[in-house]
Protein backbone atom coordinates (compact mmCIF):
# COMPACT_ATOMS: atom_id res chain seq x y z
CA UNK A 1 0.00 0.00 0.00
CA UNK A 2 1.46 3.31 -1.06
CA UNK A 3 0.79 6.26 1.23
CA UNK A 4 0.89 9.70 -0.44
CA UNK A 5 3.67 12.04 0.67
CA UNK A 6 1.17 14.69 1.83
CA UNK A 7 -0.43 12.23 4.20
CA UNK A 8 2.94 11.18 5.66
CA UNK A 9 3.87 14.84 6.23
CA UNK A 10 0.50 15.56 7.83
CA UNK A 11 0.80 12.59 10.18
CA UNK A 12 4.37 13.52 11.18
CA UNK A 13 3.37 17.15 11.78
CA UNK A 14 0.35 16.15 13.87
CA UNK A 15 2.36 13.75 16.03
CA UNK A 16 5.11 16.35 16.44
CA UNK A 17 2.61 18.99 17.56
CA UNK A 18 1.05 16.60 20.07
CA UNK A 19 4.45 15.64 21.49
CA UNK A 20 5.50 19.30 21.76
CA UNK A 21 2.19 20.08 23.44
CA UNK A 22 2.72 17.31 26.01
CA UNK A 23 6.23 18.63 26.69
CA UNK A 24 4.93 22.15 27.09
CA UNK A 25 2.40 21.04 29.67
CA UNK A 26 5.37 20.78 32.02
CA UNK A 27 7.38 23.64 30.48
CA UNK A 28 6.16 27.20 30.10
CA UNK A 29 4.18 27.47 26.89
CA UNK A 30 0.80 26.82 25.23
CA UNK A 31 0.68 23.04 25.72
CA UNK A 32 -3.06 22.52 25.37
CA UNK A 33 -3.19 24.69 22.24
CA UNK A 34 -0.45 22.62 20.58
CA UNK A 35 -2.19 19.35 21.49
CA UNK A 36 -5.44 20.66 20.00
CA UNK A 37 -3.61 21.79 16.86
CA UNK A 38 -2.00 18.34 16.52
CA UNK A 39 -5.36 16.63 16.84
CA UNK A 40 -6.83 18.96 14.21
CA UNK A 41 -3.98 18.17 11.83
CA UNK A 42 -4.47 14.41 12.35
CA UNK A 43 -8.28 14.47 12.18
CA UNK A 44 -8.67 14.12 8.39
CA UNK A 45 -6.69 10.84 8.48
CA UNK A 46 -8.84 9.12 11.09
CA UNK A 47 -11.41 6.41 10.38
CA UNK A 48 -14.02 8.41 12.27
CA UNK A 49 -13.53 11.31 9.88
CA UNK A 50 -14.03 9.05 6.86
CA UNK A 51 -17.13 7.50 8.45
CA UNK A 52 -18.58 10.94 9.28
CA UNK A 53 -18.05 12.17 5.71
CA UNK A 54 -19.74 9.08 4.28
CA UNK A 55 -22.64 9.30 6.74
CA UNK A 56 -23.10 13.02 6.06
CA UNK A 57 -23.23 12.41 2.30
CA UNK A 58 -25.82 9.65 2.74
CA UNK A 59 -27.93 11.84 5.04
CA UNK A 60 -27.75 14.78 2.62
CA UNK A 61 -28.81 12.55 -0.28
CA UNK A 62 -31.68 11.08 1.75
CA UNK A 63 -32.89 14.52 2.80
CA UNK A 64 -32.70 15.73 -0.80
CA UNK A 65 -34.81 12.80 -1.99
CA UNK A 66 -37.31 13.29 0.83
CA UNK A 67 -37.77 16.99 0.09
CA UNK A 68 -38.13 16.32 -3.65
CA UNK A 69 -40.73 13.61 -3.00
CA UNK A 70 -42.62 15.82 -0.57
CA UNK A 71 -42.68 18.74 -3.00
CA UNK A 72 -43.86 16.53 -5.86
CA UNK A 73 -46.95 15.32 -3.99
CA UNK A 74 -50.23 16.88 -5.05
CA UNK A 75 -51.88 19.48 -2.86
CA UNK A 76 -54.39 16.93 -1.57
CA UNK A 77 -52.25 16.56 1.54
CA UNK A 78 -53.59 19.96 2.54
CA UNK A 79 -57.23 19.15 1.78
CA UNK A 80 -57.49 15.96 3.81
CA UNK A 81 -57.83 17.60 7.24
CA UNK A 82 -60.53 19.93 5.94
CA UNK A 83 -62.55 17.02 4.53
CA UNK A 84 -62.37 15.31 7.92
CA UNK A 85 -63.51 18.45 9.75
CA UNK A 86 -66.33 19.04 7.27
CA UNK A 87 -67.52 15.44 7.69
CA UNK A 88 -67.62 15.85 11.48
CA UNK A 89 -69.63 19.07 11.24
CA UNK A 90 -72.31 17.68 8.88
CA UNK A 91 -75.56 16.84 10.62
CA UNK A 92 -76.32 13.17 10.89
CA UNK A 93 -79.09 11.70 8.79
CA UNK A 94 -82.33 11.49 10.63
CA UNK A 95 -81.19 13.76 13.46
CA UNK A 96 -83.65 16.39 14.62
CA UNK A 97 -82.57 19.98 14.36
PALORO-201065 format. One record per residue: residue in one letter; residue number from 0; x, y, z of N, C-alpha, C in turn. Coordinates in steps of 0.2 Angstrom, whole numbers, plus 5000, padded with zeros to 4 digits. Layout:
<atoms>
ATOM,code,pos,n_c1,n_c2,n_c3,ca_c1,ca_c2,ca_c3,c_c1,c_c2,c_c3
ATOM,a,NUM,X,Y,Z,X,Y,Z,X,Y,Z .
...
</atoms>
This chain:
<atoms>
ATOM,code,pos,n_c1,n_c2,n_c3,ca_c1,ca_c2,ca_c3,c_c1,c_c2,c_c3
ATOM,x,0,5004,4994,5000,5000,5000,5000,5004,5006,5000 .
ATOM,x,1,5003,5011,4995,5007,5017,4995,5004,5022,4998 .
ATOM,x,2,5007,5026,5003,5004,5031,5006,5007,5038,5003 .
ATOM,x,3,5002,5042,5001,5004,5048,4998,5009,5053,5002 .
ATOM,x,4,5014,5056,5000,5018,5060,5003,5015,5065,5008 .
ATOM,x,5,5010,5068,5005,5006,5073,5009,5003,5070,5016 .
ATOM,x,6,5001,5064,5015,4998,5061,5021,5003,5060,5026 .
ATOM,x,7,5009,5057,5024,5015,5056,5028,5017,5062,5032 .
ATOM,x,8,5017,5068,5028,5019,5074,5031,5014,5076,5036 .
ATOM,x,9,5008,5076,5035,5002,5078,5039,5003,5074,5046 .
ATOM,x,10,5004,5067,5045,5004,5063,5051,5010,5065,5055 .
ATOM,x,11,5016,5066,5052,5022,5068,5056,5021,5074,5059 .
ATOM,x,12,5018,5079,5056,5017,5086,5059,5012,5085,5065 .
ATOM,x,13,5007,5081,5064,5002,5081,5069,5005,5078,5076 .
ATOM,x,14,5009,5072,5074,5012,5069,5080,5017,5073,5083 .
ATOM,x,15,5021,5077,5079,5026,5082,5082,5022,5087,5086 .
ATOM,x,16,5017,5090,5084,5013,5095,5088,5010,5092,5094 .
ATOM,x,17,5008,5086,5094,5005,5083,5100,5011,5082,5105 .
ATOM,x,18,5017,5079,5103,5022,5078,5107,5025,5085,5110 .
ATOM,x,19,5025,5090,5106,5027,5096,5109,5022,5099,5114 .
ATOM,x,20,5016,5098,5113,5011,5100,5117,5011,5097,5124 .
ATOM,x,21,5013,5090,5124,5014,5087,5130,5020,5089,5134 .
ATOM,x,22,5025,5091,5130,5031,5093,5133,5030,5100,5136 .
ATOM,x,23,5026,5104,5133,5025,5111,5135,5019,5111,5141 .
ATOM,x,24,5016,5105,5142,5012,5105,5148,5016,5106,5155 .
ATOM,x,25,5022,5104,5154,5027,5104,5160,5032,5110,5160 .
ATOM,x,26,5033,5112,5154,5037,5118,5152,5032,5124,5151 .
ATOM,x,27,5035,5130,5152,5031,5136,5150,5029,5137,5143 .
ATOM,x,28,5023,5137,5141,5021,5137,5134,5014,5135,5134 .
ATOM,x,29,5011,5136,5128,5004,5134,5126,5003,5127,5125 .
ATOM,x,30,5004,5122,5130,5003,5115,5129,4997,5113,5126 .
ATOM,x,31,4991,5115,5129,4985,5113,5127,4983,5115,5120 .
ATOM,x,32,4985,5121,5118,4984,5123,5111,4988,5119,5106 .
ATOM,x,33,4994,5117,5108,4998,5113,5103,4995,5106,5102 .
ATOM,x,34,4992,5103,5108,4989,5097,5107,4983,5097,5103 .
ATOM,x,35,4979,5102,5104,4973,5103,5100,4975,5104,5093 .
ATOM,x,36,4980,5108,5091,4982,5109,5084,4984,5102,5081 .
ATOM,x,37,4988,5098,5085,4990,5092,5083,4984,5087,5081 .
ATOM,x,38,4979,5087,5085,4973,5083,5084,4970,5086,5078 .
ATOM,x,39,4969,5092,5077,4966,5095,5071,4970,5093,5065 .
ATOM,x,40,4976,5093,5065,4980,5091,5059,4979,5083,5058 .
ATOM,x,41,4979,5079,5063,4978,5072,5062,4970,5070,5060 .
ATOM,x,42,4966,5074,5062,4959,5072,5061,4957,5070,5054 .
ATOM,x,43,4959,5073,5049,4957,5071,5042,4959,5064,5040 .
ATOM,x,44,4964,5061,5044,4967,5054,5042,4963,5049,5047 .
ATOM,x,45,4959,5051,5051,4956,5046,5055,4950,5042,5052 .
ATOM,x,46,4949,5036,5055,4943,5032,5052,4936,5035,5054 .
ATOM,x,47,4936,5039,5059,4930,5042,5061,4928,5048,5056 .
ATOM,x,48,4933,5051,5054,4932,5057,5049,4930,5054,5043 .
ATOM,x,49,4932,5048,5040,4930,5045,5034,4923,5043,5035 .
ATOM,x,50,4921,5040,5041,4914,5037,5042,4909,5043,5043 .
ATOM,x,51,4911,5049,5046,4907,5055,5046,4906,5058,5040 .
ATOM,x,52,4911,5058,5035,4910,5061,5029,4905,5057,5025 .
ATOM,x,53,4906,5050,5025,4901,5045,5021,4894,5046,5024 .
ATOM,x,54,4893,5046,5031,4887,5047,5034,4883,5053,5032 .
ATOM,x,55,4887,5059,5032,4885,5065,5030,4882,5065,5023 .
ATOM,x,56,4886,5062,5019,4884,5062,5012,4877,5058,5011 .
ATOM,x,57,4877,5052,5014,4871,5048,5014,4865,5052,5016 .
ATOM,x,58,4866,5055,5022,4860,5059,5025,4858,5065,5021 .
ATOM,x,59,4863,5068,5018,4861,5074,5013,4857,5071,5007 .
ATOM,x,60,4859,5066,5004,4856,5063,4999,4849,5061,5001 .
ATOM,x,61,4848,5058,5006,4842,5055,5009,4837,5061,5010 .
ATOM,x,62,4840,5067,5013,4836,5073,5014,4834,5076,5007 .
ATOM,x,63,4838,5076,5003,4837,5079,4996,4831,5075,4993 .
ATOM,x,64,4831,5068,4993,4826,5064,4990,4819,5065,4994 .
ATOM,x,65,4820,5066,5000,4813,5066,5004,4810,5073,5003 .
ATOM,x,66,4814,5078,5002,4811,5085,5000,4808,5085,4993 .
ATOM,x,67,4812,5082,4989,4809,5082,4982,4803,5078,4981 .
ATOM,x,68,4802,5072,4985,4796,5068,4985,4791,5072,4988 .
ATOM,x,69,4792,5075,4994,4787,5079,4997,4784,5085,4993 .
ATOM,x,70,4789,5088,4989,4787,5094,4985,4783,5091,4979 .
ATOM,x,71,4784,5085,4977,4781,5083,4971,4774,5080,4972 .
ATOM,x,72,4772,5079,4978,4765,5077,4980,4760,5082,4978 .
ATOM,x,73,4754,5080,4976,4749,5084,4975,4747,5088,4981 .
ATOM,x,74,4743,5093,4980,4741,5097,4986,4735,5094,4990 .
ATOM,x,75,4733,5088,4988,4728,5085,4992,4730,5084,4999 .
ATOM,x,76,4737,5084,5001,4739,5083,5008,4736,5088,5012 .
ATOM,x,77,4735,5094,5009,4732,5100,5013,4724,5099,5013 .
ATOM,x,78,4721,5096,5009,4714,5096,5009,4711,5090,5014 .
ATOM,x,79,4715,5085,5015,4713,5080,5019,4710,5082,5026 .
ATOM,x,80,4714,5086,5030,4711,5088,5036,4704,5092,5036 .
ATOM,x,81,4703,5096,5030,4697,5100,5030,4691,5095,5028 .
ATOM,x,82,4693,5090,5024,4687,5085,5023,4685,5082,5029 .
ATOM,x,83,4690,5080,5033,4688,5077,5040,4684,5081,5044 .
ATOM,x,84,4686,5087,5045,4682,5092,5049,4675,5093,5046 .
ATOM,x,85,4675,5094,5039,4668,5095,5036,4664,5089,5038 .
ATOM,x,86,4666,5083,5037,4662,5077,5038,4660,5077,5046 .
ATOM,x,87,4664,5079,5050,4662,5079,5057,4657,5084,5059 .
ATOM,x,88,4657,5090,5055,4652,5095,5056,4645,5094,5053 .
ATOM,x,89,4645,5090,5048,4638,5088,5044,4633,5085,5049 .
ATOM,x,90,4627,5087,5049,4622,5084,5053,4621,5077,5051 .
ATOM,x,91,4620,5073,5056,4618,5066,5054,4612,5065,5051 .
ATOM,x,92,4611,5060,5047,4605,5059,5044,4599,5056,5049 .
ATOM,x,93,4594,5059,5049,4588,5057,5053,4589,5061,5060 .
ATOM,x,94,4593,5065,5061,4594,5069,5067,4589,5075,5067 .
ATOM,x,95,4586,5076,5073,4582,5082,5073,4586,5088,5074 .
ATOM,x,96,4584,5094,5071,4587,5100,5072,4584,5104,5077 .
</atoms>
